């Protein structure tokens, strides 16, 4: 593993790691996408069921965010320890993360089962959509531990260079979900409950796969019982570095809530259904970008830990260029071909027409969004948690949420003004991120390697 990360062509190495990561993340997103596609076509209320699932989506994203908090906080630190030649320290990080994921999943399950109904109402559920949202979450929450273990620990497979194994972990669950969901929803007439049950079974299968690999002889980092303990100092480092991806994902939940409430007020259930489709597409469009950057993290973290700063710079340049190109391609699809993505989720003509009209505006800022996502992941790979946290907070908390509430006061129609908040926040955050990267990372690498004067 060390010789692979420390030598050879950077583009080939990053592609070999990132492409399986991209495939894995896209397949993982199919859990929700498949559910929405099938639920949107349920006879006798598919549109309301789809809207209900969109209202439940913030809770689903919140659960995934805790997996990122611990898994994406511990994995980069373990990668650096491997680069420093300290595999035992990396295994301690793995054990700590595993126990932390178990503890957090227990707390989340208990709290959300108790308060899911009032939370869904607060998130914008109406009398028509609440039953669908509640039915889905009542079953989905029972699989919280499986979601956290499969998503959180899979990062520790990737940092060892087993990108294809990490991809297979996700693919196995997603394929199982694609088989079970239509069976439970239609022939067995379980509706949204069937979709949730299929997801729980599939995530459990993925979690078993991850644990089996990390406890096997094939893994360079072994999950050992003696390491299942939480060292306070180590836990603080994990949480500090994981806070940025946690904010990125948990604020997606908050943004969904804000969109749902505002659009329910200004546009009604049809607009809430449209934003459910748009945010699903944004998730799909963002995955190749963030996944490619995450695939580059082990290479950057390892070489930064070993002191090979020339390879760090080369990896950063290549990763940023690829993500920039991908962002432009996805922007072009959303702006120039909006009808086809909308038709994937629903066959209702009115909802398709509204989504098609709103999509070019909603995705306008993604032409430079890819660069922001790449640089934000690079900050994490270099252990620069504070800057990455600031960028995550800037885009969603400082910019997007206030814009959602302010723009309708000045622009009509008000529901369309809510949609306009997304591209404005994207562009402002991307420009700020680029400026901070040039200043912060350039200084970081020069301090670490005084002989270097090249730009990052």
C-alpha positions in Angstrom: 0.0 0.0 0.0 2.7 2.5 0.9 4.6 2.1 -2.3 1.4 2.5 -4.3 0.6 5.9 -2.6 4.2 7.1 -2.6 5.1 6.4 -6.2 3.7 6.3 -9.7 1.5 8.5 -11.8 -0.8 10.8 -9.8 -3.6 10.8 -12.4 -3.6 7.0 -12.8 -3.5 6.6 -9.0 -6.3 9.1 -8.3 -8.5 7.6 -11.0 -7.9 4.1 -9.7 -9.1 5.2 -6.3 -11.7 7.8 -7.2 -13.6 5.9 -9.9 -14.7 3.1 -7.6 -15.5 5.7 -5.0 -17.7 7.6 -7.5 -19.5 4.4 -8.5 -20.0 3.5 -4.8 -21.5 6.8 -3.9 -23.8 7.0 -6.9 -25.0 3.5 -6.1 -25.4 4.5 -2.5 -27.6 7.4 -3.6 -29.8 4.9 -5.4 -31.2 3.9 -2.0 -33.2 7.1 -1.9 -33.5 7.6 -5.6 -35.0 4.2 -6.3 -37.4 4.7 -3.4 -38.5 8.0 -4.8 -38.9 6.7 -8.3 -41.0 3.8 -7.2 -43.0 5.7 -4.6 -43.8 8.5 -7.1 -45.5 5.9 -9.3 -47.6 4.3 -6.6 -51.3 4.1 -7.6 -53.7 6.3 -5.7 -51.4 9.0 -4.1 -47.9 8.6 -5.5 -47.4 12.4 -5.7 -48.3 12.9 -2.0 -46.2 9.9 -1.0 -43.2 11.3 -2.9 -43.8 14.7 -1.1 -44.0 12.9 2.2 -40.7 11.1 1.5 -39.2 14.5 0.6 -40.2 15.8 4.0 -38.7 12.7 5.7 -35.4 13.2 3.8 -33.9 15.7 6.3 -34.1 13.1 9.1 -32.4 10.5 6.7 -29.6 13.0 5.9 -29.1 13.8 9.6 -28.5 10.1 10.3 -26.0 9.9 7.4 -24.3 13.1 8.7 -23.4 11.4 12.0 -21.7 8.6 10.0 -19.7 11.3 8.2 -18.9 13.0 11.5 -17.1 10.0 12.8 -16.1 8.0 9.7 -14.8 10.9 7.7 -13.2 12.4 10.8 -11.3 9.3 11.7 -10.3 8.0 8.3 -8.1 10.9 7.2 -6.3 10.8 10.5 -5.7 7.1 10.1 -4.4 7.8 6.6 -1.9 10.2 8.0 -0.8 7.7 10.6 -0.2 5.1 7.9 1.9 7.7 6.0 3.9 8.2 9.2 4.5 4.5 9.5 2.2 4.0 12.6 -0.3 1.3 11.7 -1.1 0.5 15.3 -2.2 4.1 15.9 -4.3 3.9 12.8 -6.0 0.7 14.2 -6.7 2.5 17.4 -8.5 5.2 15.4 -10.6 2.5 13.7 -11.6 0.9 17.0 -12.5 4.3 18.5 -14.6 5.2 15.5 -16.4 1.9 15.6 -17.5 2.3 19.2 -18.4 5.9 18.7 -20.7 4.9 15.8 -22.4 2.2 17.9 -23.0 4.7 20.8 -24.3 7.4 18.5 -26.6 5.1 16.6 -28.3 4.0 19.9 -28.9 7.5 21.0 -30.2 8.6 17.5 -32.6 5.7 17.3 -34.2 6.3 20.7 -34.5 10.1 20.2 -35.9 10.1 16.7 -38.4 7.3 17.4 -39.8 9.4 20.2 -39.9 12.7 18.3 -40.3 11.8 14.7 -44.0 12.9 14.3 -43.6 16.4 15.8 -40.3 16.8 13.8 -42.0 15.9 10.5 -44.8 18.4 11.2 -42.2 21.0 11.9 -40.5 20.1 8.7 -43.5 21.0 6.6 -45.7 17.9 6.6 -49.3 18.5 5.9 -52.3 16.4 6.9 -52.1 14.7 3.5 -48.3 14.0 3.5 -47.7 13.2 7.2 -48.9 9.6 7.1 -46.6 8.7 4.3 -43.6 10.4 5.9 -44.3 8.8 9.3 -44.8 5.3 7.9 -41.5 5.5 6.1 -39.5 6.8 9.1 -41.0 4.5 11.6 -39.3 1.5 9.9 -36.2 3.3 8.5 -35.1 4.4 12.0 -34.9 0.7 13.1 -31.9 0.4 10.8 -30.0 3.4 12.1 -27.1 1.3 13.5 -26.7 -0.4 10.1 -26.6 2.9 8.3 -23.9 4.4 10.6 -21.8 1.3 10.6 -21.8 0.7 6.8 -21.3 4.4 5.9 -18.9 5.3 8.7 -16.6 2.3 8.6 -16.4 2.0 4.8 -14.0 5.0 4.7 -11.5 2.9 6.5 -11.5 0.4 3.7 -11.0 3.1 1.1 -7.9 4.7 2.9 -6.1 1.3 2.7 -6.3 1.4 -1.1 -9.2 -1.1 -1.4 -11.4 1.2 -3.4 -13.0 -1.7 -5.3 -13.9 -3.4 -2.1 -15.4 -0.3 -0.7 -17.4 0.1 -3.9 -18.6 -3.6 -3.6 -19.8 -2.9 -0.1 -22.1 -0.2 -1.2 -23.1 -1.9 -4.4 -24.2 -5.1 -2.7 -26.7 -3.2 -0.5 -27.9 -1.0 -3.3 -28.6 -3.9 -5.7 -30.4 -5.8 -2.9 -32.5 -2.7 -2.3 -33.3 -2.3 -6.0 -34.6 -5.9 -6.0 -36.5 -5.8 -2.7 -38.1 -2.3 -2.9 -40.4 -2.9 -6.0 -41.3 -6.3 -4.6 -42.3 -4.9 -1.2 -44.0 -1.8 -2.6 -46.2 -3.3 -5.4 -46.8 -7.1 -5.3 -46.8 -7.1 -1.5 -48.8 -3.8 -1.3 -46.6 -2.4 1.5 -46.3 1.0 0.0 -43.8 3.4 1.6 -43.3 0.9 4.5 -42.0 -1.6 1.9 -39.5 0.9 0.6 -38.2 1.6 4.1 -38.0 -2.1 4.9 -36.1 -2.8 1.8 -33.6 0.0 2.7 -33.1 -1.3 6.2 -32.4 -4.9 5.0 -30.0 -3.7 2.4 -28.1 -1.4 4.7 -27.8 -4.2 7.2 -26.3 -6.4 4.5 -23.7 -3.7 3.8 -22.8 -3.2 7.4 -22.2 -7.0 7.8 -20.0 -6.9 4.7 -17.9 -4.0 6.1 -17.4 -5.6 9.5 -16.5 -8.9 7.9 -13.8 -7.3 5.8 -12.3 -5.1 8.6 -12.0 -8.2 10.9 -10.5 -10.4 8.2 -6.9 -11.0 7.3 -7.3 -9.2 4.0 -7.5 -5.8 5.7 -4.3 -4.0 6.6 -6.1 -2.3 9.4 -7.9 -4.8 11.6 -10.9 -4.1 13.8 -9.8 -5.6 17.2 -11.8 -5.9 20.4 -8.9 -4.3 22.5 -9.2 -1.1 20.4 -13.0 -0.7 21.0 -12.5 2.1 23.4 -12.8 5.9 23.3 -9.8 8.0 24.2 -11.0 11.5 24.9 -8.2 13.2 23.1 -8.5 11.0 20.1 -12.3 11.4 20.0 -11.8 15.2 20.0 -9.5 15.0 17.0 -11.9 12.7 15.2 -14.9 15.0 15.9 -13.0 18.2 15.0 -12.0 16.9 11.6 -15.3 15.2 11.0 -17.2 18.4 11.8 -16.9 19.8 8.3 -18.5 16.9 6.5 -21.0 16.6 9.3 -22.0 20.2 8.7 -22.1 19.7 5.0 -24.5 16.8 5.3 -26.6 17.9 8.3 -27.1 21.3 6.9 -28.5 19.6 3.8 -31.2 18.4 6.2 -31.7 21.9 7.5 -31.8 23.3 4.0 -34.4 20.8 3.0 -36.5 21.8 6.0 -36.2 25.5 5.1 -37.1 24.8 1.5 -40.0 22.6 2.5 -41.5 25.2 4.9 -41.0 28.2 2.6 -42.3 26.4 -0.5 -45.3 25.0 1.3 -46.1 28.5 2.4 -45.6 30.2 -1.0 -46.4 27.3 -3.5 -48.1 24.4 -1.8 -47.5 20.6 -2.0 -46.6 20.7 -5.7 -43.7 23.0 -5.1 -42.6 20.8 -2.1 -42.7 17.8 -4.5 -40.6 19.7 -7.0 -37.9 20.6 -4.5 -37.8 17.0 -3.4 -36.9 16.1 -7.0 -34.4 18.9 -7.3 -32.6 18.1 -4.1 -32.4 14.5 -5.1 -30.8 15.5 -8.4 -28.4 17.8 -6.6 -27.4 14.9 -4.4 -26.8 12.8 -7.5 -24.9 15.6 -9.4 -22.7 16.3 -6.3 -21.7 12.7 -5.7 -19.2 12.3 -8.5 -17.5 15.6 -7.4 -17.3 14.9 -3.7 -16.5 11.2 -4.4 -13.6 12.0 -6.7 -12.2 14.4 -4.1 -12.7 11.8 -1.3 -10.9 9.2 -3.5 -7.9 11.6 -3.6 -7.8 12.0 0.2 -5.8 8.9 1.0 -3.1 9.9 -1.5 -2.9 13.5 -0.2 -3.1 12.5 3.4 -0.5 9.7 3.1 2.0 11.9 1.2 1.5 14.8 3.5 2.2 12.6 6.4 5.3 11.2 4.8 6.6 14.7 3.7 6.3 14.3 -0.1 4.8 17.7 -0.7 5.4 17.7 -4.5 3.0 14.7 -4.8 0.5 16.5 -2.5 0.5 19.5 -4.9 0.2 17.4 -8.0 -2.8 15.5 -6.5 -4.5 18.7 -5.5 -4.1 20.2 -9.0 -5.4 17.1 -10.8 -8.3 16.6 -8.4 -9.4 20.3 -8.7 -9.3 20.2 -12.5 -11.3 17.0 -12.8 -14.0 18.2 -10.4 -14.2 21.6 -12.2 -14.9 19.8 -15.5 -17.4 17.5 -14.0 -19.2 20.4 -12.5 -19.6 22.1 -15.8 -20.9 19.0 -17.5 -23.6 18.5 -14.8 -24.6 22.2 -15.0 -25.1 21.7 -18.8 -27.4 18.8 -18.3 -29.6 20.6 -15.7 -29.8 23.8 -17.7 -30.2 22.5 -21.2 -31.9 19.1 -20.7 -34.1 19.6 -17.6 -37.1 17.6 -18.7 -35.5 14.1 -18.8 -34.1 14.2 -15.1 -37.6 15.3 -14.0 -39.3 12.4 -15.7 -37.2 9.9 -13.8 -39.0 10.7 -10.6 -42.6 11.2 -11.6 -45.1 10.7 -14.4 -47.4 13.5 -13.3 -47.4 16.1 -16.1 -47.9 19.1 -13.8 -45.1 18.2 -11.5 -42.8 17.5 -14.4 -43.5 20.8 -16.0 -42.9 22.7 -12.7 -39.6 20.8 -12.0 -38.5 21.4 -15.6 -39.1 25.2 -15.2 -37.3 25.5 -11.9 -34.3 23.2 -12.6 -32.2 25.6 -14.7 -32.4 28.3 -12.0 -31.7 25.9 -9.1 -28.6 24.4 -10.8 -27.2 27.7 -12.2 -24.3 27.8 -9.8 -23.1 24.2 -10.3 -20.8 25.4 -13.1 -18.2 26.3 -10.4 -19.6 24.2 -7.5 -17.3 21.4 -8.4 -14.2 23.4 -7.6 -15.6 24.3 -4.2 -16.3 20.7 -3.3 -12.8 19.6 -4.4 -11.0 22.3 -2.4 -13.2 21.7 0.6 -12.2 18.0 0.6 -8.5 19.0 0.1 -8.7 21.0 3.3 -9.9 17.9 5.1 -7.1 15.7 3.6 -4.5 18.2 4.9 -6.1 18.2 8.4 -7.3 21.8 8.0 -10.7 21.3 9.7 -11.4 24.9 10.7 -11.2 26.3 7.1 -13.4 23.4 5.8 -15.9 24.0 8.5 -16.1 27.7 7.7 -16.8 27.0 4.0 -19.5 24.5 4.9 -21.1 27.0 7.3 -20.7 29.9 4.8 -22.6 28.3 1.9 -25.6 27.0 3.8 -26.0 28.8 7.1 -24.6 32.3 6.4 -25.8 32.6 2.8 -28.4 30.1 1.7 -30.8 30.1 4.7 -31.1 33.9 5.0 -31.5 34.2 1.2 -34.4 31.7 1.3 -36.3 34.0 3.7 -35.1 37.4 2.3 -35.5 37.0 -1.5 -39.3 36.4 -1.4 -39.7 39.8 0.2 -38.3 41.5 -2.9 -38.9 39.1 -5.8 -42.1 37.7 -7.3 -43.4 35.0 -7.6 -42.2 34.3 -4.1 -41.9 30.5 -4.6 -39.5 31.1 -7.5 -37.5 33.5 -5.4 -36.9 30.7 -2.9 -35.3 28.6 -5.6 -33.0 31.5 -6.7 -31.3 31.4 -3.3 -29.5 28.2 -4.2 -27.4 29.5 -7.2 -26.5 32.8 -5.4 -25.2 30.9 -2.4 -23.3 28.4 -4.6 -21.4 31.1 -6.5 -20.5 33.3 -3.5 -19.3 30.2 -1.5 -17.2 28.9 -4.4 -15.4 32.2 -5.0 -14.7 32.5 -1.2 -13.4 29.0 -1.0 -11.0 29.5 -3.9 -9.5 32.6 -2.3 -9.1 30.9 1.1 -7.4 27.9 -0.6 -4.8 30.0 -2.4 -3.9 31.8 0.9 -4.2 29.0 3.4 -2.9 25.9 1.6 -0.1 27.8 -0.1 1.1 29.0 3.2 0.7 25.6 4.8 2.8 23.8 2.2 5.5 26.5 2.2 5.8 26.2 6.0 6.1 22.5 5.7 8.5 22.6 2.8 10.4 26.0 2.9 12.3 25.2 -0.3 9.0 25.1 -2.2 7.7 28.3 -3.9 5.3 26.7 -6.3 1.6 27.4 -6.1 -0.6 24.6 -4.7 
